[in-house]
Amino acid sequence: MERRILGRTGKELSIVGIGGVTFVGADQAESDKIVAEALDLGVNYVDVAPSYGTDQETEKRLGGALLGKRDSVFLACKTGRRDKEGAEAELLRSLKNLQTDYFDLYQLHSITTIEEVDQVFAPGGAMGTILAARDKGIIKHIGFSAHSVEAALHAMDLFDFESALFPINFVTMMNGNFGPQIIARAQEKGVARLALKAMARTSWKEGEPVTHPNCWYQPLTDPHVAELALRFTLSQPITAAIPPGDARLFRLALSLAQNFRPITAEETEELKAYAVGLNPIFKYAA
């Protein structure tokens, strides 16, 4: 699988990574199988958070699946806590669950408002824990994930982050004006880009059968459209993408990524036609 450099870190990541949500509801045997399949196909990027699943189940499953394989992957984790003490407790617990003594990348998880970002950087905020852990070598690189343009831009103005993980999806970009602003600011600041929601379609409708319970949005299941969507995202100036948190779709993404080629202008027009009338899962009103 193709690998790309993650910005200033100098690390090479597979263009598709393993997302922790994939292991929600999975037992250890299935988790081991998924990880082994992915690593055999060249995946070396793993992203997880303690909030995925119940009782940190995804961290624990991944910790078991990565035994003996830890040094072969770039392991990214997150904290959803905004205070120093809470972030420290969460960091230590994640290290224990994942059976590791360091994280290659540690991220502020899902920053959404400017107030949240300010809280993180205020005295007693989570950045105190993160910076101290970096000084001790427990954290190698610092990033954030965001579902908000405003929060992402504000965060990059306050700190020299090494990566930003956020939705880069054809529907949100074409119909929701969401994403280009973060990409542009990240490029300006030298912040590496990592993508979420590449294979998202739209929101679930009320009363609609949820066929993929690990996806809070309606994913793309048609292999042709899913391929175009993933190639659209991977054709943007990014390092890698995390597929939907569904084992079936994750395996589809792995298959598609083996033969990645940049999307063409004609294929982009096909996606534009497909996106007509679809409600984007994220929007930005400038």
Summary of the structure (lengths in Angstrom):
residues: 286
radius of gyration: 17.9
end to end distance: 37.0
largest distance: 51.6
contacts: 1005
relative contact order: 0.15
helix: 44%
strand: 20%
